[in-house]
Amino acid sequence: MSDTLLAGFQDATLDSQRAFRVALEALSRPGRTVAMPDLLPDGAPAPLMPATAALALALFDYETPVWLDAAADTASVRDWLRFHCGCPLVADRAQARFALLAGAPDSLDGFDTGTDAYPDRSATLIWQVDSLSEGQPHRLSGPGIAQEETLKINSLYADFESDWQKNAKLFPRGLDLFLVAGDRLAGLPRTVAISTGEG
């Protein structure tokens, strides 16, 4: 175990509920950034951002296999997740219900997209980006969006839009995504269409 294990939520039940409500708000209002309350007295284990760590505490448990990308796969993160969440950590992304992406991925391939009978068993990705207020504007449309939302995101890889379109065509299967920048997050459910430009 790493030398210093950071604390989790001060009130495991109430703070988990607060973080879970923020996650639901982000997914129900795609493209709008929401702020995660400051719920971690010691902060998050590097390189996890505060909102990433709060999502992990609210969503992960012993029944949710978690995959860490190379940037997130540190001793401090592994020890913190095992201690506070009890989640199994898997080496194969195809086995994961959740994935923590602290670096920049080059594909959405290989994650479990669920089945037609059990689409809810697909993976949810928590992807850290540099900013949700600067960078390339992306137009979002679909359920939960009255007309259209514009979300500025940097750190996305070149083929992300085409990969996301492929993901949307799998409905009701498909991946769901949280984008995180610091203490802010945006939800991109599988039903949301994304295109580049201000519009």
C-alpha positions, 0 to 999 in steps of 0.5 A: 500500500502507498505510504499515505492513503488520502481520506474519502468522503467525510460523510460516506452516505450523504456525500455519496448522495450529493455526488451521485445527484451531480452525476445524474444532473450532468447526464440528464442535461448533456453538454452543460457543465456542472460543478462537483461540491468540494467533498474530499478533505484531503483532495484526490490522489494524483493524477485524479481530479476532484470531480473524478475522485468524487464520481468514483466514490459515488459510483464504484463498489465491489460489483463494478470492475474498474479499468485504469488507463496508463496515466491513472494506473498508479499505486496511490490511485489503486490503493485509494480505490481498493480501500474506499470503493472496494472495486475490483481493478481489471487489466482488460478494458473489455471487463470494466463497468467503469474506466478512468482515463487520466490521459488522452485515449486514441480510441473508444474501442475495446470497452463493453457496449452491453447487449440488446438484452442488457444495455445497462451493463455497458461501460461508463468512461470518466475521461479527464480533459484540460478544460470544458470552457476552452478549445474546440466547440462541439455541437450537441443535440439529442434527448435532454437538449431542448435545441442544441448545446455547445460544449468547448472541449480540448484534449479529444483525439482526432477521430473522436466524433466518428467513434462517437457516431459509431457508438450512437448507432449501437443504441440501445447498447453503447458507452456513456461518458463523463468529461471532467476538468477539475471540479467540473464535469459534463455528461455525454450519454450514448443518445447524444449526437456530437458535431464540430463547430459553433453552428 
